[in-house]
Amino acid sequence: MATPLTDQEKRKQISIRGIVGVENVAELKKGFNRHLHFTLVKDRNVATPRDYYFALAHTVRDHLVGRWIRTQQFYYETDPKRVYYLSLEFYMGRALQNTMVNLGLQNACDEAIYQLGLDMEDLEDMEEDAGLGNGGLGRLAGLTFFSLFHSHSCSLSSLPLFLCSHLEVEEADDWLRHGNPWEKARPEYMLPVHFYGRVEETEEGSKWVDTQVVLAMPFDTPIPGYMNNTVNTMRLWSARAPNDFNLRDFNVGDYIQAVLDRNLAENISRVLYPNDNFFEGKELRLKQEYFVVAATLQDVIRRFKTSKRNCSGPLSFDSFPDKVAIQLNDTHPAMAIPELMRIFVDIEKLDWDTAWDITKRTFAYTNHTVLPEALERWPVRLLETLLPRHLQIIYQINQIHLDHIVSLFPGDLDRMRKMSLVEEYGEKKVNMAHLCIVGSHAVNGVAEIHSNIIKTDVFRDFSELEPEKFQNKTNGITPRRWLLLCNPGLADLIAEAIGEEYVKDLMQLQKLNELVDDDAFIRDISKVKQDNKLKFAQYLEREYQVKINPASVFDVHVKRIHEYKRQLLNCLHVITMYNRIRAKPTAPFVPRTVIIGGKAAPGYHMAKMIIKLITSVADVINNDPIVGNKLKVIYLENYRVTLAEKVIPATDLSEQISTAGTEASGTGNMKFMLNGALTIGTLDGANVEMAEEAGQENLFIFGMTVEEVAAMDQEGYDAMQYYKSIPELKQVIDQIKSGFFSPKQPELFHDITNMLFNHDRFKVFADYESYVKCQEKVSALYEDPKKWTQMVIKNIAAAGKFSSDRTIAEYATQIWGVEPTDLKIPPPSEPREAIEETARALRKI
């Protein structure tokens, strides 16, 4: 249990985590007891830890509601341009602590809970991570929109933004089974979404008829800004069957079929489609994608029509792009483009050219991958059945697009084939990335190197056609969650050194460069890291029953399991270290704890085999008495945001080792950098810009460059050459092949070794030697704690560029056409007139 704050500490804590005052604490305790009794209908005799969590969550939520309502009032009065961030995934993590931090309530809540005789960490651990995503783009979406609400430094928290997705739930991760205190159902805004049917041509135009209807029920979650009274909204859509579901079947006694039909409709949002890195053309996935965009666009149109401006004058869609910006987070919401065209042309009766101009000026597209297997291509036969009217619209968009290409490049059939929205070779498919590019006014990658690759390689023809459309927006992370919340010791130490404003302006971390040679600051930074390592070691011992050496290098590789992220390369190095220890047990060795974590898509066989290999290697190493505490290998189960918040502050070495040219950006690399880990990595994704900011000498860079990888692709990659010429590599591979790590199933890992020799697109062997030598440099530097910590300080000081505040400011001004404002929404305690006064001031600006 936490030590109570002294009066002096309470007076001092007017800080980045809020004020502790007698009134605040008393009010929170009163709210807590009220909710325990009247919301949960419990008393202290029968209440469970989960009841206490819910009571605290409702108490904190009370402080959100007034600000949430006031924010919507402000937006109605000012009628600003609204931004809709459309994503199939939002990887959120827990809400309680994040909300307390943003409202400045954390310290007061800590004290209130202590006075109530409860433990805050126990209550926080009762909250489930929201199961709204699996992969990198889900994390990006979550991180990106958090910054919108946290970004007081550029006043983007006053940006009116809706985050739109569908409510995804997975049986193995049933995060809603106990309810969600943060969401508010909005049945009054339930909307119909249509599937199947046929297209009927009439004198008035095309009509989509005889459809099957699924209802979309919105659930709103408040997302608070950091200390600025703004609370925006994340809207999730859940599928519901219409109340009259197959009444005919029900009435004739086919009750079971009627219930099955209802379940079939509601499966759209019940099942989490788990893989965002391999495209599989499944009907359920297409239904999910269309479901969220159809519901959202109806909502967007409703909000546009009922805005203060349109309520007081004639309705015109000419101003739609001036009031609405829609960001497509990868190709998953690409059906929004033909859906908006359908609404404009078939329902609102706009002519095609006007509708297309408005649509293009409304949408922007963020690309997240260069891997061909991840690019969505929907079979025409599936679209023809499920969304027949949309296929017609896509064909018409494509025809106009190809006519334009022919006018510019007459006779260039190869260019037409490469740029067509419809791929004719093999099974006829619609290329969704091409649809996004043609239907958007801006296209961006998420790191400088990634954006260059999509311009010069993946989408080169499109870039040559409209070079002004292509931009870069390097990813960012929110320092509120990824420093203030997860690493309070480091956050407070930085605040003591350079002041608290860095939380809102992360570039101020550059001031830490002045302290690189300050012995006292070096000691303090080192102590914070060691404290975090001890805490995480205790967590591992408690959860995994493994004792590790807190003085060892915490070498961490946590991300989705995929061949291009090269967890295999890390595993080969682990076995190499093991072999060296076994060969010379008494030789000097810098102790190392290798921690690997991440999830594999259910259908991704190779990723599952990689996990099995890592855990099998861990079993051998961790139980070898010769190795002892020199080397331990841990595989983190159920890696998620909450676990990331524990491991990242404790990390010494961050593994960012993808093959150059394959990682779009990464955001984990930025989180580790901000939390004082050094990076070992290739010049890939955002690693390149991290090296530019910190100086390449302050990262451990190894391996081939993008250009060298491309040259090897031209010449041909011969894995056998490396196997024969590098003895340690040969030993490692022979051990895996022979069943050394799987004695009961000697052939268990033959699929892995076969892939490494014959089908390895990501060239693990080619970078092995460079990687091992670079790891030797890591161990050598770790033996000089002062130099290591000085490099850590330089990395933290260079992390300012990677704030999502900067990222969102760039999106706002360069893509969405939204200018930041310094005006602050009045708090709920002020009268409604304050809103109108602030609105008038904003209109003057």
C-alpha positions in Angstrom: 0.0 0.0 0.0 1.3 3.5 -0.9 2.8 5.7 1.8 0.4 8.6 2.6 1.5 12.0 1.4 2.8 14.5 4.0 1.2 18.0 4.1 4.3 19.5 2.6 4.2 17.0 -0.3 0.5 17.8 -0.8 1.3 21.5 -1.1 4.1 20.8 -3.6 2.0 18.5 -5.8 0.5 21.2 -8.0 2.1 19.3 -10.8 1.8 17.3 -14.0 -0.4 14.8 -12.2 -2.7 17.4 -10.6 -3.5 18.9 -7.2 -4.0 17.1 -3.9 -6.3 19.2 -1.8 -8.6 18.4 1.1 -11.7 19.4 -0.9 -10.7 17.3 -3.9 -10.0 14.2 -1.8 -13.2 14.6 0.2 -15.3 15.1 -3.0 -13.7 12.0 -4.6 -14.4 9.9 -1.5 -18.0 11.0 -1.4 -18.4 10.2 -5.1 -16.8 6.8 -4.6 -19.1 5.8 -1.7 -22.2 7.2 -3.6 -21.4 5.0 -6.7 -20.6 2.0 -4.6 -24.1 2.3 -2.9 -26.3 3.7 -5.6 -24.8 2.6 -8.8 -23.4 -0.8 -7.8 -25.9 -1.4 -4.9 -23.1 -2.8 -2.6 -21.6 -1.9 0.7 -18.1 -2.6 2.0 -19.2 -5.9 3.5 -19.9 -7.5 0.1 -18.1 -5.4 -2.4 -15.4 -7.0 -4.5 -12.2 -5.5 -5.9 -14.0 -5.2 -9.2 -16.8 -3.3 -7.5 -14.3 -0.9 -6.1 -12.8 -0.4 -9.6 -16.2 0.4 -11.0 -17.0 2.8 -8.2 -13.7 4.6 -8.8 -14.2 4.6 -12.6 -17.7 6.1 -12.3 -16.4 8.7 -9.9 -13.7 9.8 -12.3 -16.2 9.6 -15.2 -18.4 12.1 -13.3 -15.6 14.6 -13.8 -15.7 14.0 -17.5 -19.4 14.3 -18.2 -19.7 18.0 -17.8 -16.7 18.7 -19.9 -17.9 16.2 -22.5 -21.3 18.0 -22.8 -19.6 21.4 -22.8 -17.3 20.4 -25.6 -20.2 19.4 -27.8 -22.0 22.6 -27.0 -18.8 24.5 -28.0 -18.6 22.7 -31.3 -22.3 23.4 -32.1 -21.9 27.1 -31.4 -18.7 27.5 -33.4 -19.6 25.1 -36.2 -15.9 24.3 -37.0 -14.6 21.8 -39.5 -14.9 18.3 -38.0 -12.4 15.5 -38.5 -13.5 11.9 -38.6 -10.7 9.3 -38.1 -12.0 6.1 -39.7 -10.3 2.9 -38.5 -11.2 -0.7 -38.1 -9.0 -0.8 -35.0 -8.2 1.4 -32.0 -5.6 -0.1 -29.6 -6.5 1.8 -26.5 -5.2 0.1 -23.4 -6.8 1.0 -20.0 -8.8 4.2 -19.5 -8.8 4.8 -15.8 -5.3 6.0 -15.1 -5.1 7.8 -18.4 -8.2 9.7 -17.6 -7.0 10.6 -14.1 -3.8 11.9 -15.6 -5.5 14.0 -18.2 -8.0 15.5 -15.8 -5.3 16.3 -13.2 -6.9 13.9 -10.7 -4.3 11.3 -10.3 -2.7 12.5 -7.1 -6.1 13.3 -5.5 -7.5 9.9 -6.4 -4.4 8.2 -5.0 -4.9 9.9 -1.7 -8.6 9.3 -1.6 -8.2 5.6 -2.3 -5.5 5.4 0.3 -7.8 7.0 2.9 -10.5 4.5 2.0 -8.1 1.7 2.9 -7.7 0.4 -0.7 -4.8 0.0 -3.0 -4.8 2.0 -6.2 -2.7 -0.5 -8.2 -5.1 -3.3 -7.3 -8.0 -1.3 -8.6 -6.3 -0.4 -11.8 -5.4 -4.0 -12.4 -9.1 -4.9 -12.4 -9.6 -3.0 -15.7 -9.4 -5.0 -18.9 -7.5 -3.7 -21.9 -10.0 -2.7 -24.6 -10.1 -5.4 -27.3 -10.3 -3.1 -30.3 -7.3 -4.1 -32.3 -4.4 -6.4 -32.8 -1.8 -4.9 -35.0 0.4 -1.9 -35.7 -2.3 0.2 -37.3 -4.6 -0.3 -34.3 -1.8 0.9 -32.1 -1.2 3.9 -34.4 -4.9 4.8 -34.4 -5.1 4.6 -30.7 -1.9 6.7 -30.3 -2.9 9.2 -32.9 -6.2 10.1 -31.5 -4.9 10.2 -28.0 -2.6 13.0 -29.1 -5.5 14.9 -30.5 -7.0 15.2 -27.1 -3.7 15.6 -25.2 -2.2 18.1 -27.5 -2.7 21.3 -25.5 0.7 22.7 -26.8 -0.8 23.2 -30.2 -4.4 23.5 -29.0 -5.5 20.5 -31.1 -7.6 19.2 -28.2 -10.2 21.8 -29.3 -10.2 20.0 -32.7 -13.7 18.5 -33.2 -12.9 14.9 -33.9 -14.9 11.7 -34.0 -13.1 8.4 -33.9 -15.2 5.8 -35.7 -14.8 2.0 -35.6 -16.9 -1.1 -35.0 -17.1 -2.9 -31.7 -14.8 -5.9 -32.0 -14.8 -8.6 -29.5 -12.8 -11.9 -29.4 -13.8 -14.8 -27.2 -10.3 -15.3 -25.8 -10.1 -11.6 -25.0 -13.7 -10.9 -23.7 -13.0 -7.4 -22.3 -16.7 -6.5 -22.1 -17.8 -9.4 -20.0 -18.0 -7.3 -16.8 -19.3 -4.2 -18.6 -17.6 -1.0 -19.5 -18.0 2.1 -17.3 -16.6 4.4 -19.9 -19.1 3.9 -22.7 -22.5 5.4 -23.3 -24.9 3.5 -25.6 -26.8 5.8 -28.1 -29.8 3.8 -29.3 -31.5 7.0 -30.5 -28.9 7.2 -33.2 -29.2 3.6 -34.4 -28.8 3.4 -38.2 -29.6 0.8 -40.9 -26.8 -0.7 -42.9 -27.7 -2.6 -46.1 -26.1 -5.7 -47.7 -26.8 -7.9 -50.8 -29.8 -7.0 -52.9 -29.7 -5.9 -56.5 -29.5 -2.6 -58.5 -32.6 -1.4 -60.2 -32.3 1.3 -62.9 -35.2 3.9 -62.9 -35.9 7.2 -64.5 -34.6 8.8 -61.3 -31.4 6.9 -61.4 -30.0 3.7 -59.8 -31.8 2.2 -56.8 -30.3 -0.5 -54.5 -33.3 -2.7 -53.6 -34.2 -6.0 -51.9 -31.4 -5.6 -49.4 -30.8 -7.3 -46.1 -30.6 -4.8 -43.2 -28.4 -4.8 -40.1 -28.8 -2.1 -37.5 -25.7 -0.2 -36.3 -25.9 0.8 -32.6 -23.4 3.6 -31.6 -21.5 3.4 -28.3 -19.6 6.6 -27.3 -16.5 6.8 -25.2 -15.3 10.1 -23.9 -11.6 10.9 -24.6 -10.3 13.8 -22.4 -7.6 16.3 -23.4 -4.7 17.0 -21.1 -5.7 19.6 -18.5 -7.8 21.7 -21.0 -11.5 20.8 -20.4 -11.8 19.3 -23.9 -13.5 15.9 -24.2 -13.9 14.4 -27.6 -15.6 11.2 -28.7 -14.7 7.8 -29.9 -17.8 6.2 -31.5 -17.9 2.5 -31.9 -20.6 0.7 -33.8 -22.1 -2.6 -32.7 -24.3 -4.7 -35.0 -27.9 -5.5 -34.1 -30.5 -7.5 -35.9 -33.7 -5.7 -36.7 -36.5 -6.4 -34.2 -38.7 -8.0 -37.0 -35.9 -10.5 -37.7 -37.5 -13.3 -39.9 -40.9 -13.1 -38.1 -42.3 -15.3 -40.9 -39.9 -18.1 -39.9 -40.6 -17.4 -36.3 -44.4 -17.5 -36.7 -44.3 -20.8 -38.6 -42.3 -22.4 -35.8 -38.8 -22.1 -37.1 -37.5 -20.5 -34.0 -34.0 -21.9 -34.2 -33.5 -20.6 -37.8 -34.8 -17.1 -36.7 -32.3 -17.0 -33.8 -29.5 -18.2 -36.1 -30.3 -15.4 -38.5 -30.1 -12.9 -35.7 -26.8 -14.2 -34.6 -25.5 -14.1 -38.2 -26.3 -10.4 -38.4 -24.8 -9.6 -35.1 -21.6 -11.5 -35.8 -20.4 -8.5 -37.8 -19.2 -6.9 -34.6 -19.1 -9.9 -32.3 -16.0 -11.5 -33.9 -12.6 -9.8 -34.0 -11.2 -10.4 -37.4 -7.7 -10.9 -36.1 -5.1 -10.2 -38.7 -4.1 -6.8 -40.1 -1.0 -7.9 -41.8 -2.2 -10.6 -44.1 -5.1 -10.0 -46.4 -7.6 -12.8 -46.7 -10.7 -12.2 -48.8 -13.3 -13.3 -46.4 -16.9 -12.1 -46.6 -17.1 -11.3 -42.8 -14.2 -8.9 -43.1 -15.7 -7.1 -46.0 -19.0 -6.9 -44.1 -17.2 -5.4 -41.1 -15.4 -2.8 -43.2 -18.6 -1.7 -45.0 -20.6 -1.8 -41.8 -18.4 0.8 -40.0 -18.1 3.2 -43.0 -21.8 3.0 -43.9 -22.9 3.8 -40.3 -20.3 6.5 -39.9 -21.1 8.3 -43.2 -24.8 8.4 -42.3 -23.8 9.9 -39.0 -21.5 12.4 -40.7 -24.3 13.5 -43.1 -26.8 13.8 -40.2 -24.4 16.0 -38.2 -23.6 18.1 -41.3 -27.3 18.7 -42.0 -28.2 19.6 -38.4 -25.2 21.9 -37.9 -26.1 25.4 -36.7 -25.2 26.9 -40.1 -27.4 24.5 -42.1 -30.3 24.7 -39.7 -30.5 28.5 -40.2 -30.1 28.5 -44.0 -30.6 26.5 -47.2 -28.7 23.1 -47.3 -25.8 22.9 -49.8 -23.2 20.2 -50.0 -20.8 22.6 -51.7 -19.4 23.4 -48.2 -19.1 19.7 -47.2 -15.3 19.5 -47.6 -15.0 22.8 -45.7 -16.8 21.3 -42.7 -15.8 17.6 -42.9 -12.5 15.8 -43.2 -12.3 12.0 -43.2 -9.0 10.2 -42.7 -8.8 6.6 -43.9 -6.6 4.7 -41.6 -5.2 2.2 -44.2 -7.4 0.6 -46.8 -9.8 -1.1 -44.4 -12.3 1.8 -44.5 -11.8 2.3 -48.3 -15.5 1.4 -49.1 -16.3 4.9 -47.6 -15.4 6.3 -51.0 -18.0 4.5 -53.1 -20.4 4.8 -50.2 -20.2 8.6 -50.0 -20.6 8.7 -53.8 -23.7 6.5 -53.5 -25.2 8.8 -50.9 -24.5 11.9 -52.9 -25.6 10.5 -56.3 -28.5 8.1 -55.4 -29.9 9.7 -52.3 -29.0 13.4 -52.4 -29.3 13.6 -56.2 -26.0 15.4 -56.9 -24.6 15.1 -60.4 -21.6 12.7 -60.7 -18.9 15.4 -61.3 -20.0 17.5 -58.3 -20.3 14.5 -56.0 -16.8 13.2 -57.1 -15.2 16.6 -56.5 -16.7 16.8 -53.0 -15.7 13.2 -52.2 -12.1 13.7 -53.3 -11.7 16.9 -51.3 -13.2 15.2 -48.2 -11.0 12.0 -48.0 -7.3 11.5 -47.2 -5.5 8.2 -47.0 -2.8 6.9 -44.7 -0.8 3.9 -46.0 0.7 1.6 -43.4 2.5 -1.1 -45.3 4.6 -1.9 -48.3 4.2 -5.7 -48.0 2.2 -7.0 -50.9 0.4 -9.6 -48.9 -1.1 -6.9 -46.6 -2.7 -4.9 -49.5 -6.4 -5.5 -49.7 -7.8 -6.8 -53.0 -11.4 -7.7 -52.9 -12.8 -10.3 -55.4 -15.3 -8.7 -57.8 -17.6 -11.7 -57.4 -17.8 -11.0 -53.7 -18.5 -7.3 -54.2 -21.1 -8.1 -56.8 -23.0 -10.2 -54.3 -22.5 -8.2 -51.1 -22.4 -4.6 -52.4 -23.6 -4.6 -56.0 -24.3 -0.8 -56.3 -20.8 0.0 -54.9 -19.2 -2.2 -57.5 -21.0 -0.2 -60.2 -19.7 3.0 -58.7 -16.1 1.6 -58.5 -16.3 0.6 -62.2 -17.4 4.1 -63.1 -14.6 5.7 -61.0 -12.1 3.4 -62.6 -13.4 4.2 -66.1 -13.0 8.0 -65.6 -9.6 7.4 -64.0 -8.3 5.2 -66.9 -9.7 7.7 -69.5 -7.6 10.4 -67.8 -4.5 8.2 -68.0 -5.1 7.4 -71.7 -5.3 11.1 -72.4 -2.0 11.7 -70.8 -0.2 8.5 -71.9 -1.9 7.4 -75.1 -1.1 3.8 -76.0 0.7 3.0 -72.6 -1.3 -0.2 -71.9 1.2 -1.3 -69.2 0.7 1.9 -67.3 -3.1 1.5 -67.5 -2.9 -2.1 -66.3 -0.7 -1.1 -63.3 -2.9 1.9 -62.3 -6.3 0.3 -62.8 -8.5 0.0 -59.7 -9.6 -3.4 -61.1 -7.0 -6.1 -61.6 -7.8 -8.3 -64.5 -5.2 -11.0 -64.3 -6.2 -14.2 -62.4 -9.3 -13.7 -60.4 -10.8 -10.3 -61.1 -10.2 -8.1 -58.0 -10.5 -4.5 -56.8 -7.3 -3.0 -55.5 -8.4 -1.0 -52.5 -5.1 1.0 -52.1 -5.6 2.3 -55.7 -9.2 3.2 -54.8 -8.0 5.1 -51.8 -5.4 7.0 -53.8 -7.7 7.9 -56.6 -10.5 8.9 -54.2 -8.4 11.1 -51.8 -6.8 14.5 -52.0 -3.8 13.5 -49.9 -1.9 10.3 -49.4 0.8 9.9 -46.7 3.2 7.4 -45.4 4.2 7.2 -41.7 8.0 7.7 -41.8 10.3 9.5 -44.2 11.8 6.3 -45.6 8.3 4.7 -45.9 6.9 7.7 -47.7 9.8 7.7 -50.2 9.3 4.0 -50.9 5.6 4.4 -51.7 6.4 7.3 -53.9 9.3 5.7 -55.8 8.3 2.1 -55.8 4.9 0.8 -54.5 2.8 3.6 -56.0 5.3 5.2 -58.3 2.9 5.6 -61.2 0.4 7.4 -59.1 3.0 9.6 -57.6 4.2 10.6 -61.1 0.6 11.4 -62.1 -0.1 13.6 -59.0 3.1 14.3 -57.1 1.5 17.0 -55.0 -0.9 14.4 -53.4 1.9 12.4 -51.7 3.2 13.5 -48.3 5.0 12.2 -45.2 3.6 12.3 -41.7 6.1 10.5 -39.4 4.3 8.7 -36.6 4.3 9.9 -33.0 3.5 8.7 -29.5 1.7 10.5 -26.7 4.1 11.4 -23.9 1.1 11.5 -21.5 0.6 7.7 -21.6 4.1 6.7 -22.7 6.0 8.7 -20.0 3.8 10.5 -17.5 1.6 7.5 -16.9 3.9 4.5 -17.4 7.1 5.9 -16.0 6.3 8.5 -13.3 9.8 8.3 -11.8 11.5 9.4 -15.1 8.7 12.0 -15.8 9.2 13.6 -12.4 13.0 13.6 -12.7 12.8 15.4 -16.1 10.3 17.9 -14.7 12.6 18.7 -11.8 15.5 19.2 -14.3 13.8 21.3 -17.0 10.3 22.2 -15.8 6.9 20.7 -16.5 6.1 22.3 -19.8 7.8 19.4 -21.7 4.6 17.4 -21.2 2.9 19.7 -23.7 5.9 20.5 -25.8 8.2 17.5 -26.0 10.8 19.3 -28.0 11.8 20.9 -24.7 13.5 17.6 -23.9 16.5 19.0 -25.9 17.4 20.9 -22.7 18.5 17.6 -21.2 21.6 17.7 -23.5 23.0 20.3 -21.1 22.9 17.6 -18.4 24.8 14.9 -20.3 27.9 15.4 -18.2 26.1 16.2 -14.9 27.2 13.3 -12.6 24.2 13.8 -10.2 21.7 13.7 -13.1 23.4 10.6 -14.6 23.1 8.9 -11.2 19.4 9.8 -11.0 18.6 8.6 -14.5 20.4 5.3 -13.7 18.6 4.9 -10.4 15.2 5.4 -12.1 16.0 2.7 -14.6 17.2 0.3 -12.0 14.1 0.9 -9.9 11.9 0.1 -13.0 14.0 -3.0 -13.7 13.6 -4.3 -10.1 9.8 -3.7 -10.3 9.5 -5.6 -13.6 11.7 -8.4 -12.3 9.3 -8.8 -9.4 6.4 -8.9 -11.8 8.1 -11.6 -13.9 8.8 -13.7 -10.8 5.2 -13.3 -9.7 3.6 -14.0 -13.0 6.1 -16.3 -14.7 7.8 -17.9 -11.7 11.2 -17.0 -13.3 13.9 -15.2 -11.3 16.0 -12.9 -13.4 19.1 -10.8 -12.7 18.1 -7.2 -12.4 21.7 -6.2 -13.1 21.6 -7.9 -16.5 20.9 -6.2 -19.8 17.1 -6.2 -20.3 17.1 -6.9 -24.0 13.4 -6.5 -25.2 11.8 -7.4 -28.5 8.0 -6.8 -28.3 5.8 -6.4 -31.3 3.6 -8.5 -33.6 5.2 -11.8 -34.6 6.0 -11.6 -38.3 8.8 -12.8 -40.4 9.7 -9.2 -41.5 10.1 -8.1 -37.9 12.8 -10.8 -37.6 12.2 -12.3 -34.2 14.0 -15.2 -35.8 17.2 -13.2 -36.1 17.0 -12.4 -32.4 16.5 -16.0 -31.6 19.5 -17.0 -33.6 21.6 -14.5 -31.5 20.2 -15.9 -28.3 21.3 -19.4 -29.3 24.7 -18.0 -30.3 25.1 -16.5 -26.8 24.1 -19.8 -25.3 26.6 -21.7 -27.3 29.4 -19.3 -26.3 28.6 -19.7 -22.6 28.5 -23.5 -23.0 31.8 -23.5 -24.8 33.6 -21.3 -22.3 31.6 -21.3 -19.0 34.2 -19.3 -17.1 34.8 -16.7 -19.7 33.6 -13.1 -19.0 30.0 -12.6 -20.1 27.8 -9.6 -19.6 24.5 -11.0 -18.2 21.5 -10.6 -20.4 17.8 -11.2 -20.0 16.1 -11.5 -23.4 12.4 -10.6 -23.3 10.3 -11.3 -26.4 6.6 -10.8 -26.7 3.8 -10.4 -29.2 0.8 -12.1 -30.8 0.6 -14.1 -34.0 -2.4 -14.1 -36.3 -4.4 -17.3 -35.8 -3.8 -18.4 -39.5 -0.1 -17.4 -39.7 1.6 -20.8 -39.3 5.2 -19.5 -39.6 4.6 -16.9 -36.9 3.3 -19.6 -34.5 6.3 -21.8 -35.2 8.6 -18.8 -34.4 6.9 -18.5 -31.0 7.2 -22.2 -30.5 11.0 -22.0 -31.3 11.6 -19.1 -28.9 9.8 -20.8 -26.1 11.6 -24.1 -26.7 14.9 -22.3 -26.7 13.9 -20.6 -23.5 13.1 -23.9 -21.9 16.5 -25.3 -22.6 18.5 -22.2 -21.6 16.6 -21.3 -18.5 17.1 -24.8 -17.1 20.7 -25.3 -18.0 22.8 -25.1 -14.8 25.9 -24.1 -16.7 24.2 -20.9 -17.9 22.8 -19.9 -14.5 22.0 -16.2 -14.3 24.1 -15.2 -17.2 21.3 -15.6 -19.8 17.6 -15.9 -19.4 14.9 -15.9 -22.1 11.3 -14.9 -21.3 8.3 -15.0 -23.7 5.6 -12.5 -22.5 2.2 -14.0 -22.9 -0.8 -11.9 -23.9 1.3 -8.9 -24.8 -0.9 -5.8 -24.8 -0.8 -2.1 -23.9 -0.9 -2.7 -20.2 2.0 -5.0 -20.3 3.9 -2.6 -22.6 3.4 0.0 -19.9 5.3 -2.3 -17.5 8.1 -3.6 -19.7 9.0 -0.4 -21.7 10.2 1.7 -18.7 12.4 -1.3 -17.6 14.1 -1.9 -20.9 17.8 -1.3 -21.5 18.0 -2.4 -25.2 15.2 -2.0 -27.7 15.2 -4.5 -30.6 14.0 -2.8 -33.9 15.6 -5.2 -36.4 13.3 -5.5 -39.4 14.8 -5.9 -42.8 15.5 -2.4 -44.2 12.6 -1.3 -46.3 9.9 -3.4 -44.7 8.7 -1.6 -41.6 6.5 1.4 -42.4 7.5 3.3 -39.2 7.0 1.6 -35.9 6.0 3.4 -32.7 7.4 1.0 -30.2 10.9 2.2 -31.1 9.8 5.8 -30.1 8.3 4.6 -26.8 11.5 2.8 -25.8 13.6 5.8 -26.8 11.5 8.2 -24.7 11.8 5.8 -21.7 15.6 5.6 -21.7 16.3 2.4 -23.7 19.0 2.3 -26.3 18.1 1.0 -29.8 19.7 -1.8 -31.8 18.2 -1.7 -35.2 18.5 -1.4 -39.0 18.0 1.8 -41.0 14.3 1.1 -41.4 11.1 2.9 -40.6 11.4 5.6 -38.0 14.8 4.2 -36.9 16.3 6.4 -39.6 14.8 9.6 -38.2 15.7 8.5 -34.6 19.3 8.2 -35.8 19.1 11.6 -37.4 17.7 13.2 -34.2 20.1 11.5 -31.7 23.1 11.0 -33.9 23.7 7.6 -35.5 26.6 7.1 -33.0 24.0 7.0 -30.2 22.1 4.0 -31.7 23.4 0.5 -32.4 22.9 0.4 -36.2 23.6 -2.8 -38.1 22.7 -4.6 -41.3 21.9 -3.8 -44.9 20.4 -0.5 -46.1 17.3 -0.3 -48.3 19.6 0.1 -51.3 21.7 -2.9 -50.4 18.6 -5.0 -49.9 17.3 -4.0 -53.4 20.7 -4.8 -54.9 20.6 -8.2 -53.3 17.2 -8.8 -54.7 18.5 -8.1 -58.1 21.5 -10.3 -57.7 19.7 -13.1 -55.9 19.9 -14.0 -52.2 21.8 -17.2 -51.4 21.2 -18.3 -47.8 23.4 -21.3 -48.2 26.5 -19.1 -48.8 26.1 -17.5 -45.3 25.4 -20.8 -43.7 28.6 -22.3 -45.1 30.8 -19.3 -44.4 29.8 -18.4 -40.8 30.6 -21.2 -38.4 28.5 -19.9 -35.5 25.5 -19.5 -37.8 26.0 -23.1 -39.1 26.1 -24.4 -35.5 22.9 -22.6 -34.6 20.9 -23.8 -37.6 22.2 -27.4 -37.2 21.0 -27.4 -33.6 17.5 -26.3 -34.7 17.4 -28.8 -37.6 18.6 -31.7 -35.4 16.0 -31.2 -32.8 18.3 -30.0 -30.1 15.6 -27.7 -28.8 12.8 -30.2 -29.5 14.2 -33.7 -28.6 10.7 -35.3 -28.5 9.9 -33.9 -32.0 13.2 -33.6 -33.9 11.5 -32.4 -37.1 9.3 -29.8 -35.3 11.2 -26.8 -36.7 11.9 -28.1 -40.2 9.4 -25.6 -41.7 11.5 -22.8 -40.1 14.9 -24.0 -41.4 13.4 -24.8 -44.8 12.0 -21.2 -45.0 15.4 -19.7 -43.9 17.2 -21.6 -46.7 14.7 -21.4 -49.5 12.0 -18.8 -49.0 13.4 -16.1 -46.7 12.3 -12.8 -48.3 13.7 -11.0 -45.2 17.2 -12.3 -45.5 17.9 -13.2 -41.9 21.2 -14.9 -42.6 22.5 -11.9 -44.6 22.3 -9.7 -41.5 23.3 -12.3 -38.9 27.0 -11.5 -38.7 26.5 -7.7 -38.6 23.8 -8.2 -35.9 26.0 -10.4 -33.7 29.0 -8.0 -33.9 26.7 -5.1 -33.0 25.4 -7.0 -30.0 29.0 -7.3 -28.8 29.2 -3.5 -28.9 26.1 -3.4 -26.7 27.7 -5.6 -24.1 30.9 -3.7 -24.1 29.2 -0.3 -23.6 27.0 -1.8 -20.8 30.1 -2.5 -18.8 30.7 1.3 -18.7 27.5 2.5 -16.8 28.4 6.2 -17.1 28.8 6.2 -20.9 25.8 4.0 -21.3 23.6 6.4 -19.2 25.1 9.4 -21.1 23.9 7.8 -24.3 20.5 7.2 -22.7 20.2 10.9 -21.9 21.1 11.9 -25.4 18.3 9.6 -26.7 15.7 10.9 -24.3 16.7 14.5 -25.3 16.2 13.6 -29.0 12.8 12.1 -28.6 10.9 15.4 -28.9 10.2 15.0 -32.6 8.3 11.8 -32.0 5.5 13.3 -30.0 2.1 12.7 -31.6 1.4 16.4 -30.9 3.7 17.2 -33.7 2.3 14.5 -35.9 -1.3 15.6 -35.4 -0.4 19.3 -35.9 1.0 18.3 -39.3 -2.1 16.3 -40.3 -4.3 19.2 -39.1 -2.6 22.0 -41.1 -1.3 20.1 -44.1 -4.1 17.6 -44.8 -7.3 18.4 -42.9 -7.2 22.1 -43.3 -7.7 22.8 -39.6 -5.8 25.6 -37.9 -4.9 25.3 -34.2 -6.3 27.8 -31.8 -5.2 28.8 -28.3 -8.7 29.3 -27.1 -9.6 27.0 -24.2 -13.1 25.6 -23.8 -14.6 27.0 -20.6 -15.0 24.5 -17.8 -18.5 23.2 -16.8 -18.5 25.4 -13.7 -18.9 28.5 -15.9 -22.3 29.5 -17.3 -23.4 28.6 -20.9 -22.8 32.2 -21.9 -19.1 31.5 -21.6 -19.4 29.1 -24.4 -21.0 31.7 -26.7 -18.4 34.3 -25.8 -15.6 31.9 -26.6 -17.3 31.0 -29.8 -17.6 34.6 -30.8 -13.8 35.0 -30.2 -13.0 32.0 -32.3 -15.1 33.3 -35.2 -13.2 36.6 -35.1 -10.0 34.7 -35.4 
